[in-house]
Amino acid sequence: MEASEDTEEPPLPLALTRFQVSEEFGFLLPDPLTELPAPYGPWMDIARELPQLITGRQLRSRVHQMPQLSTQHLRGREELHLAHLVLSFITMGYVWQEGEEGTVQVLPRNLAVPFWEVSQALGLPPILSHADFVLANWRRKDPSGNLDTIITLPGGESLRGFILVTLLVEKAAVPGIKAIPRALGAVLQRDEETLHRALEELAGAIQAMGAALRQMHDYVDPEVFYSVIRIFLSGWKDNPAMPHGLIYEGVSPEPLAFSGGSAAQSTVLHAFDELLGICHRRDSAAFLHRMRDYMPPAHRALVEEIRGAASLRQHVRSSGDARLRAAFNRCVCALTDLRSYHITIVTKYIATAAAKAKARRAQPSARAGPSAGKPPSALEDKGTGGSHIFIFLKSVRDTTREGMISA
């Protein structure tokens, strides 16, 4: 946070930078690296060719020829994040290269061991998560600020659009993230004017996130998302296509189960929920708490810090200030609207797309493999994180709406 000019003002209850949160980028990794040190050339060479290697069914053989590299030459958080990004994308391609009917039981040692070591160093699970797919997977394409991804998978422009639109949603949240310490500080200081401003900034940021999310329609083809992209975001926990998990050779003789990438792994909405005192129902809350294990530990710690702070909700309710209550309810209303719109997106990109895919599968000319366009069926009614998607999303939306403070 910026230092206050008034030296007598009490310090804010939390400083975002202590939790690896950027003033400019929020939970996004600021200016991620795009190249690993020279010893890791074999990883980067494969990562740059992933779409072609997967589509050509050559990735598994390339991985088998890959040398087993030590992770000891990786220095600092940025190099570790890029290594995790690269190894997670290679892993998803390796597992799902042949579609859901041609999965593997074992991740080979030369991929599993370094992936595990890098994951342990970062406190992340050894699977592709939101922290890789979006937060650490962006670069500036040119000086004018246009963005691009660093690593990609089959799905072409739709995959690129899906990643970058999700990134823009994260970026739109930044003013709301920065409002959190101000709001909590204002509660402690009983500074209603500052609190009101912070709540207005939070409501505006949540509305901006919804506007960013609407761009999904412009850049992502529902058929490509469902039939090609989605399988590569799927994990090996609560997934009928991989009911026994995955053995990480050289790490554990027993299979390990991890959830796939999910919007529920984004720290933003967890932080806003905790600030606003939104209480979700037991099953939904249990899934959301499990998804926190897929966040960078510092971000997870911030959510817990907000959870343990003085109750904003209780303060607004007991203040009797109608203006504060209205600002608080605008935040809850904006969050409800965002979650409703997310259901609209999921309906289009999963439910409707699944129905069309099922009809296509019934045709005798159905083609094989995700790269050839055969859509997966194991997760038709589930999210890639393993939740029963509509039951979960509607429950979370409804409990958000119930967070309004009545007069």
WOBELDA-V985519 format. One record per pair of residues at least 4 apart in sequence whose ideal C-beta (glycine too) atoms are under 6 Angstrom apart, sorted by sequence separation. I is the first residue (numbers start at 1). GAP is how many residues later the second one is. D is the distance in Angstrom with one decimal. If there is no record, write none. Layout:
# WOBELDA-V985519
I&GAP&D ; I&GAP&D
This chain:
# WOBELDA-V985519
36&4&3.9 ; 41&4&5.9 ; 49&4&5.0 ; 50&4&6.0 ; 52&4&5.8 ; 58&4&5.9 ; 75&4&5.5 ; 84&4&5.8 ; 92&4&6.0 ; 93&4&5.9 ; 98&4&2.6 ; 107&4&5.7 ; 109&4&5.5 ; 111&4&5.9 ; 128&4&5.4 ; 130&4&5.5 ; 131&4&4.9 ; 132&4&5.6 ; 133&4&5.8 ; 142&4&5.3 ; 155&4&3.0 ; 157&4&6.0 ; 161&4&5.8 ; 173&4&5.7 ; 179&4&5.7 ; 181&4&5.9 ; 216&4&5.2 ; 223&4&5.6 ; 224&4&5.1 ; 225&4&4.9 ; 226&4&5.6 ; 248&4&5.7 ; 252&4&5.9 ; 267&4&5.8 ; 280&4&4.4 ; 295&4&4.6 ; 329&4&5.9 ; 345&4&5.9 ; 346&4&5.1 ; 347&4&4.8 ; 348&4&5.5 ; 349&4&5.8 ; 350&4&5.9 ; 368&4&5.7 ; 383&4&4.8 ; 388&4&5.9 ; 390&4&5.9 ; 4&5&5.0 ; 16&5&4.0 ; 25&5&4.8 ; 53&5&4.8 ; 54&5&5.1 ; 74&5&4.6 ; 107&5&4.3 ; 119&5&5.1 ; 128&5&5.8 ; 141&5&4.3 ; 186&5&4.3 ; 220&5&5.4 ; 234&5&5.8 ; 273&5&4.2 ; 280&5&4.3 ; 295&5&4.6 ; 319&5&5.6 ; 361&5&5.2 ; 367&5&4.4 ; 369&5&5.6 ; 387&5&4.2 ; 53&6&4.1 ; 74&6&5.5 ; 153&6&6.0 ; 236&6&4.0 ; 367&6&5.5 ; 368&6&5.3 ; 382&6&6.0 ; 383&6&4.2 ; 119&7&4.2 ; 141&7&4.2 ; 152&7&5.9 ; 367&7&5.4 ; 382&7&5.8 ; 22&8&4.7 ; 36&8&5.6 ; 95&8&6.0 ; 186&8&4.1 ; 247&8&5.0 ; 248&8&5.9 ; 292&8&5.0 ; 316&8&5.1 ; 53&9&5.8 ; 74&9&5.5 ; 95&9&6.0 ; 138&9&5.5 ; 139&9&5.7 ; 186&9&3.7 ; 236&9&5.0 ; 246&9&5.8 ; 316&9&5.7 ; 116&10&5.2 ; 236&10&4.7 ; 245&10&3.5 ; 1&11&5.9 ; 115&11&4.9 ; 139&11&5.4 ; 149&11&5.6 ; 244&11&5.2 ; 245&11&5.4 ; 137&12&5.4 ; 183&12&5.9 ; 245&12&3.8 ; 316&12&4.6 ; 137&13&5.2 ; 1&14&5.3 ; 149&14&5.2 ; 183&15&3.9 ; 46&16&5.6 ; 182&16&4.2 ; 147&17&5.6 ; 357&18&3.6 ; 179&19&4.3 ; 237&20&3.8 ; 236&21&5.6 ; 237&21&5.5 ; 179&22&4.2 ; 237&22&4.8 ; 179&23&4.6 ; 235&23&5.1 ; 42&24&5.4 ; 235&24&4.5 ; 264&24&5.8 ; 42&25&5.7 ; 235&25&3.3 ; 175&26&5.2 ; 176&26&4.5 ; 234&26&4.4 ; 265&26&4.9 ; 354&26&4.7 ; 233&27&5.1 ; 264&27&4.2 ; 87&28&4.2 ; 233&28&4.3 ; 267&28&5.2 ; 134&29&6.0 ; 138&29&5.4 ; 176&29&3.0 ; 265&29&4.3 ; 274&29&5.8 ; 175&30&4.4 ; 63&31&5.5 ; 275&31&5.5 ; 134&32&4.9 ; 173&32&5.5 ; 267&32&4.2 ; 271&32&5.5 ; 274&32&4.3 ; 134&33&5.4 ; 270&33&4.7 ; 274&33&4.5 ; 39&34&5.1 ; 59&34&4.9 ; 60&34&5.9 ; 84&34&5.0 ; 59&35&5.9 ; 83&35&4.8 ; 271&35&5.7 ; 37&36&5.7 ; 92&36&4.9 ; 172&36&4.0 ; 173&36&5.4 ; 277&36&3.4 ; 60&37&5.7 ; 172&37&4.6 ; 275&37&5.8 ; 59&38&5.2 ; 80&38&5.7 ; 84&38&5.8 ; 47&39&4.5 ; 50&39&6.0 ; 54&39&4.7 ; 88&40&3.9 ; 169&40&5.0 ; 172&40&4.5 ; 80&41&5.4 ; 68&42&3.9 ; 80&42&5.3 ; 43&43&5.1 ; 50&43&5.4 ; 54&43&5.4 ; 71&43&5.1 ; 169&43&4.5 ; 46&44&5.8 ; 66&44&5.3 ; 88&44&4.8 ; 168&44&4.2 ; 169&44&5.3 ; 33&45&4.7 ; 69&45&5.8 ; 36&46&5.7 ; 71&46&4.5 ; 71&47&5.6 ; 85&47&4.6 ; 63&48&5.7 ; 84&48&5.8 ; 33&49&4.7 ; 165&50&4.9 ; 343&50&5.0 ; 85&51&5.1 ; 165&51&5.1 ; 29&52&5.8 ; 85&52&5.7 ; 165&54&5.8 ; 81&55&4.4 ; 276&55&6.0 ; 276&56&6.0 ; 339&57&6.0 ; 340&57&5.6 ; 161&58&2.7 ; 162&58&4.9 ; 339&58&4.0 ; 161&59&4.7 ; 339&61&5.7 ; 89&62&4.8 ; 158&62&4.8 ; 158&63&4.7 ; 336&64&4.8 ; 335&65&5.2 ; 336&65&4.5 ; 85&66&5.7 ; 158&66&4.0 ; 158&67&5.9 ; 155&69&5.8 ; 159&70&5.2 ; 332&71&4.7 ; 332&72&5.1 ; 155&73&5.0 ; 154&74&5.4 ; 155&74&4.0 ; 329&75&5.1 ; 328&77&5.9 ; 153&79&4.9 ; 325&80&5.3 ; 317&88&5.5 ; 173&95&4.5 ; 180&95&5.6 ; 55&99&5.7 ; 54&100&5.5 ; 287&100&5.2 ; 50&103&5.7 ; 51&103&5.0 ; 32&104&5.0 ; 47&104&5.1 ; 34&105&5.2 ; 29&106&5.4 ; 28&107&5.2 ; 29&107&4.5 ; 127&108&5.7 ; 284&108&5.6 ; 284&111&4.6 ; 284&112&5.3 ; 281&114&5.5 ; 34&116&5.2 ; 280&116&5.7 ; 281&118&6.0 ; 280&119&4.8 ; 262&121&5.7 ; 264&121&5.8 ; 188&122&5.9 ; 262&122&5.8 ; 278&122&5.4 ; 187&123&5.0 ; 261&123&5.6 ; 262&123&3.0 ; 225&124&5.0 ; 260&124&3.9 ; 184&125&4.9 ; 187&125&5.6 ; 260&125&5.8 ; 278&125&4.5 ; 222&126&5.6 ; 259&126&4.6 ; 200&127&5.7 ; 203&127&4.2 ; 207&127&5.1 ; 222&127&4.9 ; 226&127&3.5 ; 259&127&5.0 ; 276&127&5.9 ; 133&128&5.3 ; 187&128&4.7 ; 196&128&5.9 ; 199&128&3.8 ; 203&128&4.7 ; 206&128&3.8 ; 210&128&4.8 ; 183&129&5.9 ; 192&129&6.0 ; 199&129&5.8 ; 202&129&5.0 ; 206&129&5.5 ; 209&129&5.8 ; 216&129&5.8 ; 127&131&4.1 ; 130&131&5.7 ; 196&131&5.3 ; 203&131&4.9 ; 210&131&5.5 ; 222&131&4.6 ; 226&131&6.0 ; 116&132&5.9 ; 129&132&5.6 ; 199&132&5.7 ; 206&132&5.7 ; 125&133&4.9 ; 128&133&5.5 ; 96&135&5.0 ; 116&135&4.6 ; 130&135&3.8 ; 96&136&5.5 ; 112&136&3.9 ; 129&136&5.4 ; 130&136&5.4 ; 112&137&5.0 ; 113&137&4.5 ; 241&137&3.9 ; 112&138&5.7 ; 240&138&4.5 ; 103&139&5.4 ; 107&139&5.7 ; 112&139&5.4 ; 231&139&5.0 ; 92&140&4.7 ; 109&140&4.2 ; 100&141&3.8 ; 106&141&4.6 ; 107&141&5.2 ; 108&141&5.6 ; 109&141&3.9 ; 28&142&5.5 ; 228&142&5.8 ; 106&143&5.4 ; 231&145&4.6 ; 234&145&6.0 ; 227&146&5.4 ; 26&147&5.7 ; 26&148&4.1 ; 227&148&3.9 ; 238&148&3.2 ; 226&149&5.8 ; 237&149&5.6 ; 234&150&5.0 ; 26&151&4.8 ; 233&151&4.2 ; 129&165&4.3 ; 131&165&5.5 ; 14&167&5.3 ; 12&169&4.5 ; 125&169&5.9 ; 13&171&4.8 ; 13&172&5.7 ; 12&173&4.3 ; 123&174&3.9 ; 154&217&5.4 ; 27&240&5.0 ; 99&270&4.7 ; 99&271&4.9 ; 27&272&5.8 ; 100&276&4.7 ; 20&278&4.0 ; 100&278&5.1 ; 19&279&4.7 ; 19&282&5.9 ; 19&283&3.8 ; 14&291&5.4 ; 13&296&6.0 ; 55&316&4.0 ; 54&317&5.9
